[in-house]
Amino acid sequence: MEFSTMSNPTMKVSNSSLGAIGWVSRLSRDNVVLFTLLTLLSVLMVLFIVMPLWAMMVKSVQNSAGDFVGLANFANYFSQAALWQSLGNTFKIGLLVTVVVGVLSFGYAYALTRSCMPFKGLFYVLGTAPILAPSLLPAISLIFLFGNQGIAKELLAGHSIYGLIGISLGLIFWTFPHALMIMTTSLRTSDARLYEAARALKTSPFKTFFIVTLPAAKYGLISTLIVVFTLVVCDFGVPKVIGGSYNVLATDIFKQVVGQQNFSMGAVTSIVLLIPALFAFTADRWVQKKQKSLFDTRSVPYKPEPNPVRDGVCLVFCTLISCAVIAVLGMAVYGSLVTFWPWNTALTLNNYNFAEMSTYGWSPYFNSLSLATWTAIIGTAIIFVGAYCIEKGRAFSPVRQVMQMLSVMPMAVPGMVLGLGYIFYFNDVNNPLNVLYGSMAFLVANTVVHYYTVGHMTALTALKQIPAEIEATAASVKLPQYKLFLKVTLPVCMPAILDIASYLFINALTTTSAVVFIYSTDTIPASVSVLNMDDAGQTGSAAAMAVMIMLSAAVAKLLHMTLGKWLENRTQAWRNR
Protein backbone atom coordinates (compact mmCIF):
# COMPACT_ATOMS: atom_id res chain seq x y z
CA MET A 1 0.00 0.00 0.00
CA GLU A 2 2.85 2.29 0.88
CA PHE A 3 4.67 1.31 -2.33
CA SER A 4 1.64 2.00 -4.51
CA THR A 5 1.24 5.43 -3.00
CA MET A 6 4.90 6.28 -3.54
CA SER A 7 4.81 5.00 -7.05
CA ASN A 8 1.68 6.99 -7.92
CA PRO A 9 2.42 10.69 -7.25
CA THR A 10 -0.74 11.68 -9.03
CA MET A 11 -2.61 10.33 -6.03
CA LYS A 12 -1.05 13.06 -3.83
CA VAL A 13 -1.87 15.70 -6.39
CA SER A 14 -5.43 14.54 -6.50
CA ASN A 15 -5.74 14.73 -2.73
CA SER A 16 -4.28 18.23 -2.67
CA SER A 17 -6.54 19.31 -5.47
CA LEU A 18 -9.54 17.93 -3.68
CA GLY A 19 -8.54 19.83 -0.52
CA ALA A 20 -8.18 23.04 -2.48
CA ILE A 21 -11.50 22.46 -4.19
CA GLY A 22 -13.13 21.84 -0.82
CA TRP A 23 -11.62 25.04 0.59
CA VAL A 24 -12.80 27.04 -2.43
CA SER A 25 -16.22 25.42 -2.11
CA ARG A 26 -16.49 26.47 1.53
CA LEU A 27 -15.19 29.92 0.66
CA SER A 28 -17.64 30.34 -2.20
CA ARG A 29 -20.63 29.46 -0.11
CA ASP A 30 -20.41 31.88 2.80
CA ASN A 31 -17.18 33.79 2.93
CA VAL A 32 -17.30 35.08 -0.61
CA VAL A 33 -20.78 36.43 0.03
CA LEU A 34 -19.61 37.90 3.34
CA PHE A 35 -16.52 39.43 1.74
CA THR A 36 -18.61 40.90 -1.09
CA LEU A 37 -21.12 42.45 1.34
CA LEU A 38 -18.38 43.84 3.59
CA THR A 39 -16.55 45.28 0.59
CA LEU A 40 -19.71 46.89 -0.74
CA LEU A 41 -20.58 48.33 2.68
CA SER A 42 -17.01 49.58 3.13
CA VAL A 43 -17.10 51.37 -0.22
CA LEU A 44 -20.45 52.97 0.63
CA MET A 45 -19.21 54.14 4.03
CA VAL A 46 -16.01 55.59 2.62
CA LEU A 47 -17.88 57.39 -0.17
CA PHE A 48 -20.77 58.71 1.92
CA ILE A 49 -19.18 59.22 5.36
CA VAL A 50 -15.39 59.53 5.21
CA MET A 51 -14.93 61.40 1.93
CA PRO A 52 -17.51 64.18 2.61
CA LEU A 53 -15.89 64.87 5.99
CA TRP A 54 -12.46 64.84 4.39
CA ALA A 55 -13.66 67.25 1.68
CA MET A 56 -14.98 69.60 4.36
CA MET A 57 -11.67 69.55 6.22
CA VAL A 58 -9.80 70.26 2.99
CA LYS A 59 -12.12 73.17 2.24
CA SER A 60 -11.42 74.67 5.67
CA VAL A 61 -7.74 75.21 4.73
CA GLN A 62 -8.48 76.76 1.32
CA ASN A 63 -9.53 80.25 0.29
CA SER A 64 -12.46 81.11 -1.96
CA ALA A 65 -10.32 80.43 -5.04
CA GLY A 66 -9.40 76.95 -3.82
CA ASP A 67 -5.80 77.79 -2.93
CA PHE A 68 -4.19 76.27 0.16
CA VAL A 69 -3.92 78.85 2.97
CA GLY A 70 -3.15 76.60 5.93
CA LEU A 71 -4.71 77.69 9.20
CA ALA A 72 -5.34 81.25 8.06
CA ASN A 73 -9.10 80.71 8.00
CA PHE A 74 -9.04 79.42 11.56
CA ALA A 75 -6.87 82.31 12.72
CA ASN A 76 -9.25 84.78 11.09
CA TYR A 77 -12.28 83.05 12.53
CA PHE A 78 -11.00 82.86 16.08
CA SER A 79 -9.95 86.50 15.98
CA GLN A 80 -13.56 87.60 15.59
CA ALA A 81 -15.46 88.58 18.72
CA ALA A 82 -18.70 87.31 17.13
CA LEU A 83 -17.32 83.76 17.18
CA TRP A 84 -16.68 83.78 20.91
CA GLN A 85 -20.13 85.24 21.48
CA SER A 86 -21.75 82.48 19.41
CA LEU A 87 -19.61 79.87 21.13
CA GLY A 88 -20.58 81.19 24.56
CA ASN A 89 -24.26 81.34 23.58
CA THR A 90 -24.12 77.75 22.29
CA PHE A 91 -22.63 76.36 25.50
CA LYS A 92 -24.91 78.49 27.68
CA ILE A 93 -28.02 77.12 25.97
CA GLY A 94 -26.55 73.61 25.92
CA LEU A 95 -25.91 73.56 29.66
CA LEU A 96 -29.20 75.24 30.56
CA VAL A 97 -31.38 72.95 28.46
CA THR A 98 -29.41 69.86 29.48
CA VAL A 99 -29.90 70.52 33.20
CA VAL A 100 -33.61 71.36 32.86
CA VAL A 101 -34.41 68.42 30.58
CA GLY A 102 -32.35 66.07 32.75
CA VAL A 103 -34.36 66.97 35.85
CA LEU A 104 -37.75 66.93 34.11
CA SER A 105 -37.16 63.68 32.21
CA PHE A 106 -35.85 61.91 35.32
CA GLY A 107 -38.89 62.97 37.33
CA TYR A 108 -41.28 61.99 34.54
CA ALA A 109 -39.58 58.61 33.99
CA TYR A 110 -39.52 57.99 37.74
CA ALA A 111 -43.27 58.62 37.89
CA LEU A 112 -43.87 56.19 35.01
CA THR A 113 -41.71 53.39 36.40
CA ARG A 114 -41.60 53.78 40.20
CA SER A 115 -45.11 54.91 41.13
CA CYS A 116 -48.64 53.54 41.02
CA MET A 117 -50.23 56.67 39.59
CA PRO A 118 -53.09 56.17 37.11
CA PHE A 119 -53.01 56.81 33.32
CA LYS A 120 -49.37 55.78 32.86
CA GLY A 121 -49.95 54.76 29.24
CA LEU A 122 -51.52 58.11 28.38
CA PHE A 123 -48.74 60.03 30.10
CA TYR A 124 -46.09 58.06 28.21
CA VAL A 125 -47.77 58.81 24.87
CA LEU A 126 -48.00 62.52 25.70
CA GLY A 127 -44.42 62.62 26.96
CA THR A 128 -43.04 61.12 23.75
CA ALA A 129 -45.40 62.99 21.38
CA PRO A 130 -42.96 65.88 20.62
CA ILE A 131 -40.62 63.44 18.87
CA LEU A 132 -43.15 63.25 16.03
CA ALA A 133 -42.84 66.97 15.27
CA PRO A 134 -39.98 68.82 13.57
CA SER A 135 -38.00 71.14 15.83
CA LEU A 136 -39.47 74.08 13.90
CA LEU A 137 -42.97 73.35 15.25
CA PRO A 138 -42.35 74.27 18.92
CA ALA A 139 -40.55 77.43 17.81
CA ILE A 140 -43.54 78.54 15.72
CA SER A 141 -45.96 77.58 18.48
CA LEU A 142 -44.00 79.62 21.04
CA ILE A 143 -44.25 82.65 18.77
CA PHE A 144 -48.04 82.25 18.73
CA LEU A 145 -48.00 81.94 22.52
CA PHE A 146 -45.37 84.44 23.67
CA GLY A 147 -44.40 86.48 20.59
CA ASN A 148 -44.96 90.21 20.20
CA GLN A 149 -48.61 89.43 19.35
CA GLY A 150 -48.82 86.26 21.43
CA ILE A 151 -51.89 85.37 23.46
CA ALA A 152 -49.84 84.79 26.64
CA LYS A 153 -46.94 87.22 26.24
CA GLU A 154 -47.75 88.77 29.65
CA LEU A 155 -46.47 85.60 31.32
CA LEU A 156 -42.92 86.54 30.31
CA ALA A 157 -43.12 89.71 32.42
CA GLY A 158 -41.81 91.96 29.68
CA HIS A 159 -39.02 89.65 28.48
CA SER A 160 -38.76 88.81 24.79
CA ILE A 161 -39.31 85.29 23.53
CA TYR A 162 -36.88 85.98 20.68
CA GLY A 163 -33.50 84.91 22.03
CA LEU A 164 -32.25 82.83 24.95
CA ILE A 165 -35.70 82.23 26.47
CA GLY A 166 -37.36 81.13 23.24
CA ILE A 167 -34.50 78.93 22.09
CA SER A 168 -34.30 77.26 25.50
CA LEU A 169 -38.04 76.61 25.74
CA GLY A 170 -38.19 75.26 22.18
CA LEU A 171 -35.24 72.93 22.70
CA ILE A 172 -36.55 71.74 26.09
CA PHE A 173 -39.78 70.73 24.38
CA TRP A 174 -38.01 69.07 21.44
CA THR A 175 -35.34 67.13 23.38
CA PHE A 176 -37.58 66.01 26.25
CA PRO A 177 -38.92 62.83 24.55
CA HIS A 178 -35.40 61.70 23.57
CA ALA A 179 -34.32 62.02 27.21
CA LEU A 180 -37.52 60.39 28.46
CA MET A 181 -37.02 57.23 26.41
CA ILE A 182 -33.48 56.74 27.72
CA MET A 183 -34.42 57.47 31.32
CA THR A 184 -37.47 55.19 31.21
CA THR A 185 -35.32 52.33 29.97
CA SER A 186 -32.74 53.03 32.68
CA LEU A 187 -35.28 53.12 35.52
CA ARG A 188 -37.53 50.30 34.32
CA THR A 189 -35.27 47.45 35.45
CA SER A 190 -34.25 47.34 39.11
CA ASP A 191 -33.61 44.65 41.72
CA ALA A 192 -36.28 44.57 44.42
CA ARG A 193 -33.86 42.89 46.84
CA LEU A 194 -31.95 46.16 47.25
CA TYR A 195 -35.11 47.94 48.37
CA GLU A 196 -36.00 45.09 50.72
CA ALA A 197 -32.55 45.36 52.29
CA ALA A 198 -32.99 49.12 52.68
CA ARG A 199 -36.33 48.60 54.44
CA ALA A 200 -34.83 45.91 56.68
CA LEU A 201 -32.14 48.39 57.71
CA LYS A 202 -34.87 50.97 58.36
CA THR A 203 -33.44 53.35 55.77
CA SER A 204 -35.70 56.30 55.01
CA PRO A 205 -37.24 56.53 51.51
CA PHE A 206 -35.33 59.78 50.94
CA LYS A 207 -31.99 58.15 51.73
CA THR A 208 -32.92 55.01 49.76
CA PHE A 209 -33.41 57.18 46.70
CA PHE A 210 -29.83 58.46 46.90
CA ILE A 211 -28.10 55.19 47.81
CA VAL A 212 -30.15 52.73 45.72
CA THR A 213 -32.26 54.37 42.98
CA LEU A 214 -29.88 57.07 41.80
CA PRO A 215 -26.69 54.93 41.66
CA ALA A 216 -28.54 52.25 39.68
CA ALA A 217 -29.65 54.83 37.11
CA LYS A 218 -26.52 56.99 37.05
CA TYR A 219 -25.20 55.71 33.73
CA GLY A 220 -28.55 56.16 32.07
CA LEU A 221 -28.76 59.66 33.50
CA ILE A 222 -25.27 60.54 32.25
CA SER A 223 -26.09 59.18 28.78
CA THR A 224 -29.29 61.23 28.80
CA LEU A 225 -27.42 64.43 29.62
CA ILE A 226 -24.84 63.78 26.91
CA VAL A 227 -27.48 63.04 24.26
CA VAL A 228 -29.49 66.16 25.15
CA PHE A 229 -26.38 68.37 25.11
CA THR A 230 -25.41 67.03 21.68
CA LEU A 231 -28.91 67.59 20.26
CA VAL A 232 -29.04 71.15 21.62
CA VAL A 233 -25.61 72.16 20.36
CA CYS A 234 -26.26 70.75 16.88
CA ASP A 235 -29.87 71.89 16.37
CA PHE A 236 -30.53 74.52 13.75
CA GLY A 237 -34.32 74.81 13.43
CA VAL A 238 -35.26 76.35 16.79
CA PRO A 239 -32.50 79.04 16.85
CA LYS A 240 -33.24 79.94 13.23
CA VAL A 241 -36.97 80.52 13.80
CA ILE A 242 -37.07 82.07 17.26
CA GLY A 243 -33.46 83.04 17.98
CA GLY A 244 -33.67 86.61 16.68
CA SER A 245 -30.23 88.20 16.98
CA TYR A 246 -29.06 85.57 19.48
CA ASN A 247 -26.46 83.73 17.40
CA VAL A 248 -25.27 80.16 17.96
CA LEU A 249 -22.80 78.04 16.02
CA ALA A 250 -25.48 76.23 14.00
CA THR A 251 -26.99 79.48 12.70
CA ASP A 252 -23.49 80.85 12.02
CA ILE A 253 -22.91 77.99 9.56
CA PHE A 254 -26.17 78.80 7.79
CA LYS A 255 -25.32 82.49 7.55
CA GLN A 256 -21.82 81.81 6.23
CA VAL A 257 -23.00 79.34 3.57
CA VAL A 258 -26.41 80.68 2.50
CA GLY A 259 -26.11 84.34 3.42
CA GLN A 260 -22.51 85.11 2.46
CA GLN A 261 -21.63 82.16 0.19
CA ASN A 262 -18.41 81.87 2.19
CA PHE A 263 -17.93 78.13 2.04
CA SER A 264 -14.43 78.14 3.54
CA MET A 265 -15.58 79.89 6.69
CA GLY A 266 -18.65 77.67 6.76
CA ALA A 267 -16.29 74.66 6.80
CA VAL A 268 -14.29 76.23 9.64
CA THR A 269 -17.46 76.82 11.66
CA SER A 270 -18.53 73.22 10.99
CA ILE A 271 -15.28 71.90 12.40
CA VAL A 272 -15.73 74.09 15.48
CA LEU A 273 -19.25 72.67 15.88
CA LEU A 274 -17.88 69.17 15.37
CA ILE A 275 -15.55 69.45 18.39
CA PRO A 276 -18.20 69.54 21.19
CA ALA A 277 -20.17 66.82 19.39
CA LEU A 278 -17.07 64.61 19.28
CA PHE A 279 -16.36 65.22 22.97
CA ALA A 280 -19.95 64.34 23.86
CA PHE A 281 -19.81 61.22 21.67
CA THR A 282 -16.54 60.08 23.26
CA ALA A 283 -17.94 60.63 26.74
CA ASP A 284 -21.04 58.62 25.86
CA ARG A 285 -18.90 55.74 24.54
CA TRP A 286 -16.91 55.78 27.79
CA VAL A 287 -20.08 55.73 29.87
CA GLN A 288 -21.48 52.77 27.95
CA LYS A 289 -18.26 50.81 28.45
CA LYS A 290 -18.35 51.52 32.18
CA GLN A 291 -21.98 50.50 32.49
CA LYS A 292 -22.57 47.03 33.86
CA SER A 293 -25.76 45.08 34.22
CA LEU A 294 -27.25 45.33 37.72
CA PHE A 295 -29.91 42.76 36.92
CA ASP A 296 -29.12 39.04 36.71
CA THR A 297 -30.99 35.73 36.78
CA ARG A 298 -31.27 35.82 40.59
CA SER A 299 -32.66 39.36 40.67
CA VAL A 300 -36.28 40.06 41.55
CA PRO A 301 -38.02 42.69 39.39
CA TYR A 302 -39.04 45.72 41.42
CA LYS A 303 -42.75 46.47 41.50
CA PRO A 304 -43.81 49.72 43.17
CA GLU A 305 -46.38 49.59 45.93
CA PRO A 306 -49.15 52.19 46.27
CA ASN A 307 -48.16 55.29 48.20
CA PRO A 308 -50.81 58.06 48.21
CA VAL A 309 -48.38 60.94 48.76
CA ARG A 310 -45.80 59.82 46.21
CA ASP A 311 -48.39 58.80 43.62
CA GLY A 312 -50.23 62.08 44.05
CA VAL A 313 -47.07 64.14 43.57
CA CYS A 314 -46.14 62.09 40.50
CA LEU A 315 -49.63 62.54 39.04
CA VAL A 316 -49.48 66.33 39.47
CA PHE A 317 -45.95 66.50 38.05
CA CYS A 318 -46.81 64.46 34.94
CA THR A 319 -50.07 66.36 34.47
CA LEU A 320 -48.26 69.71 34.42
CA ILE A 321 -45.71 68.55 31.86
CA SER A 322 -48.37 66.87 29.72
CA CYS A 323 -50.44 70.05 29.75
CA ALA A 324 -47.41 72.00 28.55
CA VAL A 325 -46.92 69.50 25.71
CA ILE A 326 -50.59 69.71 24.74
CA ALA A 327 -50.47 73.53 24.88
CA VAL A 328 -47.50 73.71 22.49
CA LEU A 329 -48.84 71.14 20.04
CA GLY A 330 -52.40 72.48 20.30
CA MET A 331 -51.25 76.06 19.72
CA ALA A 332 -49.45 75.00 16.55
CA VAL A 333 -52.62 73.34 15.26
CA TYR A 334 -54.72 76.37 16.22
CA GLY A 335 -52.26 78.76 14.59
CA SER A 336 -52.42 76.75 11.37
CA LEU A 337 -56.22 77.27 11.29
CA VAL A 338 -56.23 81.03 11.95
CA THR A 339 -56.89 83.20 8.89
CA PHE A 340 -54.27 85.89 9.60
CA TRP A 341 -52.62 86.01 13.00
CA PRO A 342 -53.33 88.05 15.11
CA TRP A 343 -55.68 90.43 13.30
CA ASN A 344 -58.14 87.92 11.85
CA THR A 345 -58.59 84.91 14.12
CA ALA A 346 -61.44 83.36 12.15
CA LEU A 347 -60.81 79.65 11.59
CA THR A 348 -60.09 78.53 8.04
CA LEU A 349 -58.27 75.85 6.08
CA ASN A 350 -56.72 78.35 3.67
CA ASN A 351 -53.31 77.95 5.28
CA TYR A 352 -53.32 74.34 4.09
CA ASN A 353 -53.84 75.48 0.50
CA PHE A 354 -50.11 75.42 -0.14
CA ALA A 355 -50.59 75.90 -3.87
CA GLU A 356 -51.55 79.54 -3.19
CA MET A 357 -49.16 80.10 -0.28
CA SER A 358 -45.96 78.80 -1.85
CA THR A 359 -44.50 78.39 -5.32
CA TYR A 360 -43.78 74.76 -4.47
CA GLY A 361 -47.36 73.96 -3.47
CA TRP A 362 -47.82 70.48 -1.99
CA SER A 363 -44.67 69.08 -3.63
CA PRO A 364 -42.49 69.53 -0.48
CA TYR A 365 -44.90 67.40 1.52
CA PHE A 366 -44.90 64.61 -1.05
CA ASN A 367 -41.14 64.94 -1.41
CA SER A 368 -40.83 64.32 2.34
CA LEU A 369 -43.07 61.26 2.12
CA SER A 370 -40.95 59.95 -0.74
CA LEU A 371 -37.74 60.73 1.15
CA ALA A 372 -39.02 59.03 4.30
CA THR A 373 -40.24 55.95 2.42
CA TRP A 374 -37.03 55.37 0.48
CA THR A 375 -34.92 56.13 3.55
CA ALA A 376 -36.85 53.54 5.56
CA ILE A 377 -36.67 50.85 2.84
CA ILE A 378 -33.08 51.31 1.67
CA GLY A 379 -31.70 52.34 5.04
CA THR A 380 -33.24 49.43 6.93
CA ALA A 381 -31.91 46.90 4.40
CA ILE A 382 -28.37 48.31 4.43
CA ILE A 383 -28.26 48.79 8.20
CA PHE A 384 -29.53 45.33 9.11
CA VAL A 385 -27.49 43.41 6.54
CA GLY A 386 -24.41 45.42 7.53
CA ALA A 387 -24.98 44.78 11.24
CA TYR A 388 -25.49 41.06 10.52
CA CYS A 389 -22.22 40.82 8.59
CA ILE A 390 -20.35 42.61 11.40
CA GLU A 391 -21.92 40.67 14.28
CA LYS A 392 -22.51 37.21 12.81
CA GLY A 393 -19.81 36.99 10.14
CA ARG A 394 -17.59 33.90 10.42
CA ALA A 395 -14.45 35.42 8.89
CA PHE A 396 -12.54 38.65 8.18
CA SER A 397 -12.52 39.75 11.81
CA PRO A 398 -10.18 42.78 11.28
CA VAL A 399 -12.39 44.08 8.48
CA ARG A 400 -15.50 43.69 10.62
CA GLN A 401 -13.86 45.63 13.47
CA VAL A 402 -13.05 48.51 11.15
CA MET A 403 -16.61 48.43 9.84
CA GLN A 404 -17.92 48.63 13.40
CA MET A 405 -15.90 51.80 14.00
CA LEU A 406 -17.18 53.37 10.78
CA SER A 407 -20.75 52.43 11.70
CA VAL A 408 -20.72 54.49 14.90
CA MET A 409 -19.00 57.51 13.30
CA PRO A 410 -22.17 59.25 11.99
CA MET A 411 -23.52 59.69 15.53
CA ALA A 412 -20.69 62.13 16.26
CA VAL A 413 -21.32 64.25 13.15
CA PRO A 414 -23.97 67.02 13.34
CA GLY A 415 -26.47 67.08 10.49
CA MET A 416 -25.39 70.49 9.16
CA VAL A 417 -21.74 69.42 9.13
CA LEU A 418 -22.59 66.27 7.20
CA GLY A 419 -24.73 68.22 4.72
CA LEU A 420 -21.98 70.76 4.11
CA GLY A 421 -19.50 67.93 3.54
CA TYR A 422 -21.84 66.49 0.93
CA ILE A 423 -21.81 69.81 -0.93
CA PHE A 424 -18.02 69.97 -1.01
CA TYR A 425 -17.54 66.35 -2.07
CA PHE A 426 -20.39 65.64 -4.49
CA ASN A 427 -20.71 69.09 -6.09
CA ASP A 428 -17.52 68.53 -8.05
CA VAL A 429 -17.56 67.92 -11.79
CA ASN A 430 -14.53 65.64 -11.46
CA ASN A 431 -16.40 63.34 -9.08
CA PRO A 432 -18.23 60.53 -10.95
CA LEU A 433 -20.89 60.63 -8.24
CA ASN A 434 -21.71 64.22 -9.17
CA VAL A 435 -24.74 62.86 -11.05
CA LEU A 436 -26.39 62.25 -7.68
CA TYR A 437 -26.19 65.90 -6.64
CA GLY A 438 -29.62 67.51 -6.27
CA SER A 439 -31.53 64.25 -6.72
CA MET A 440 -33.82 62.44 -4.30
CA ALA A 441 -31.24 59.65 -4.07
CA PHE A 442 -28.79 62.27 -2.79
CA LEU A 443 -31.15 63.25 0.04
CA VAL A 444 -31.85 59.60 0.84
CA ALA A 445 -28.14 58.78 1.09
CA ASN A 446 -27.53 61.76 3.37
CA THR A 447 -30.46 60.92 5.65
CA VAL A 448 -29.55 57.23 5.91
CA VAL A 449 -25.99 58.14 6.89
CA HIS A 450 -27.15 60.80 9.36
CA TYR A 451 -29.30 58.31 11.31
CA TYR A 452 -27.23 55.19 10.57
CA THR A 453 -25.70 54.64 14.01
CA VAL A 454 -28.93 54.41 16.01
CA GLY A 455 -30.35 51.86 13.58
CA HIS A 456 -27.08 49.96 13.60
CA MET A 457 -26.99 49.74 17.41
CA THR A 458 -30.64 48.63 17.43
CA ALA A 459 -29.84 45.85 14.96
CA LEU A 460 -26.79 44.75 16.96
CA THR A 461 -28.87 44.57 20.13
CA ALA A 462 -31.40 42.31 18.40
CA LEU A 463 -28.71 40.10 16.84
CA LYS A 464 -26.92 39.63 20.17
CA GLN A 465 -30.12 38.11 21.56
CA ILE A 466 -29.75 35.16 19.17
CA PRO A 467 -27.68 32.43 20.89
CA ALA A 468 -24.28 31.79 19.32
CA GLU A 469 -25.07 28.05 19.44
CA ILE A 470 -27.46 28.49 16.52
CA GLU A 471 -24.66 29.81 14.31
CA ALA A 472 -22.32 27.03 15.48
CA THR A 473 -24.93 24.35 14.83
CA ALA A 474 -25.64 25.71 11.37
CA ALA A 475 -21.93 25.71 10.57
CA SER A 476 -21.51 22.14 11.83
CA VAL A 477 -24.28 20.81 9.57
CA LYS A 478 -22.92 22.89 6.68
CA LEU A 479 -26.08 24.97 6.38
CA PRO A 480 -25.38 27.98 4.14
CA GLN A 481 -25.41 31.17 6.16
CA TYR A 482 -27.82 32.91 3.83
CA LYS A 483 -30.40 30.18 4.55
CA LEU A 484 -29.87 30.62 8.29
CA PHE A 485 -30.32 34.36 7.81
CA LEU A 486 -33.59 33.97 5.91
CA LYS A 487 -35.11 31.18 8.00
CA VAL A 488 -34.01 32.11 11.54
CA THR A 489 -32.36 35.51 11.91
CA LEU A 490 -34.81 37.54 9.84
CA PRO A 491 -38.02 36.28 11.53
CA VAL A 492 -36.54 36.51 15.03
CA CYS A 493 -35.30 40.08 14.48
CA MET A 494 -38.39 41.29 12.64
CA PRO A 495 -39.60 43.57 15.52
CA ALA A 496 -36.20 45.28 15.61
CA ILE A 497 -36.22 45.66 11.82
CA LEU A 498 -39.62 47.31 12.06
CA ASP A 499 -38.32 49.61 14.80
CA ILE A 500 -35.42 50.67 12.57
CA ALA A 501 -37.73 51.35 9.63
CA SER A 502 -40.10 53.41 11.80
CA TYR A 503 -37.18 55.37 13.29
CA LEU A 504 -35.77 56.20 9.86
CA PHE A 505 -39.17 57.12 8.41
CA ILE A 506 -40.13 59.52 11.21
CA ASN A 507 -36.72 61.19 11.40
CA ALA A 508 -36.57 61.59 7.62
CA LEU A 509 -39.91 63.41 7.83
CA THR A 510 -38.83 65.77 10.61
CA THR A 511 -35.16 66.43 9.82
CA THR A 512 -34.07 69.94 8.86
CA SER A 513 -30.39 70.42 9.59
CA ALA A 514 -29.20 67.44 7.56
CA VAL A 515 -30.94 68.49 4.32
CA VAL A 516 -31.07 72.29 4.57
CA PHE A 517 -28.01 72.68 2.32
CA ILE A 518 -28.44 69.87 -0.22
CA TYR A 519 -32.00 70.03 -1.56
CA SER A 520 -32.90 71.26 -5.04
CA THR A 521 -36.03 72.95 -6.34
CA ASP A 522 -37.38 69.53 -7.33
CA THR A 523 -36.56 67.80 -4.04
CA ILE A 524 -37.26 70.45 -1.38
CA PRO A 525 -38.60 68.62 1.71
CA ALA A 526 -41.48 69.80 3.88
CA SER A 527 -39.27 70.71 6.84
CA VAL A 528 -37.26 73.14 4.70
CA SER A 529 -40.50 74.49 3.23
CA VAL A 530 -41.63 75.30 6.80
CA LEU A 531 -38.42 77.27 7.26
CA ASN A 532 -38.85 79.16 3.99
CA MET A 533 -42.48 80.04 4.62
CA ASP A 534 -41.66 81.28 8.12
CA ASP A 535 -38.88 83.47 6.67
CA ALA A 536 -41.41 84.88 4.18
CA GLY A 537 -43.78 85.85 7.00
CA GLN A 538 -46.29 83.11 6.22
CA THR A 539 -46.37 81.82 9.78
CA GLY A 540 -49.81 80.22 9.45
CA SER A 541 -48.80 78.20 6.40
CA ALA A 542 -45.53 77.25 8.06
CA ALA A 543 -47.48 75.96 11.05
CA ALA A 544 -49.83 74.08 8.70
CA MET A 545 -46.96 72.30 6.96
CA ALA A 546 -45.38 71.46 10.34
CA VAL A 547 -48.71 70.02 11.49
CA MET A 548 -48.91 67.91 8.32
CA ILE A 549 -45.45 66.51 9.12
CA MET A 550 -46.52 65.75 12.68
CA LEU A 551 -49.76 64.04 11.58
CA SER A 552 -47.91 61.94 9.00
CA ALA A 553 -45.38 60.87 11.61
CA ALA A 554 -48.21 60.01 14.01
CA VAL A 555 -49.93 57.86 11.37
CA ALA A 556 -46.63 56.10 10.67
CA LYS A 557 -46.18 55.43 14.38
CA LEU A 558 -49.70 53.97 14.66
CA LEU A 559 -49.03 51.72 11.66
CA HIS A 560 -45.75 50.69 13.26
CA MET A 561 -47.49 49.72 16.50
CA THR A 562 -50.26 47.84 14.69
CA LEU A 563 -47.90 45.95 12.39
CA GLY A 564 -45.55 45.28 15.29
CA LYS A 565 -48.34 43.67 17.29
CA TRP A 566 -49.29 41.49 14.32
CA LEU A 567 -45.67 40.45 13.73
CA GLU A 568 -45.23 39.68 17.42
CA ASN A 569 -48.08 37.20 17.24
CA ARG A 570 -46.81 35.70 13.98
CA THR A 571 -43.05 35.50 14.51
CA GLN A 572 -42.38 35.85 18.26
CA ALA A 573 -44.31 32.92 19.71
CA TRP A 574 -41.00 31.37 20.77
CA ARG A 575 -40.65 34.09 23.42
CA ASN A 576 -43.70 32.77 25.28
CA ARG A 577 -42.99 29.83 27.55
Order of alpha helices (4+ residues) and beta strands (2+ residues): alpha-alpha-alpha-alpha-alpha-alpha-alpha-alpha-alpha-alpha-alpha-alpha-alpha-alpha-alpha-alpha-beta-beta-alpha-alpha-alpha-alpha-alpha-alpha-alpha-alpha-alpha-alpha-alpha
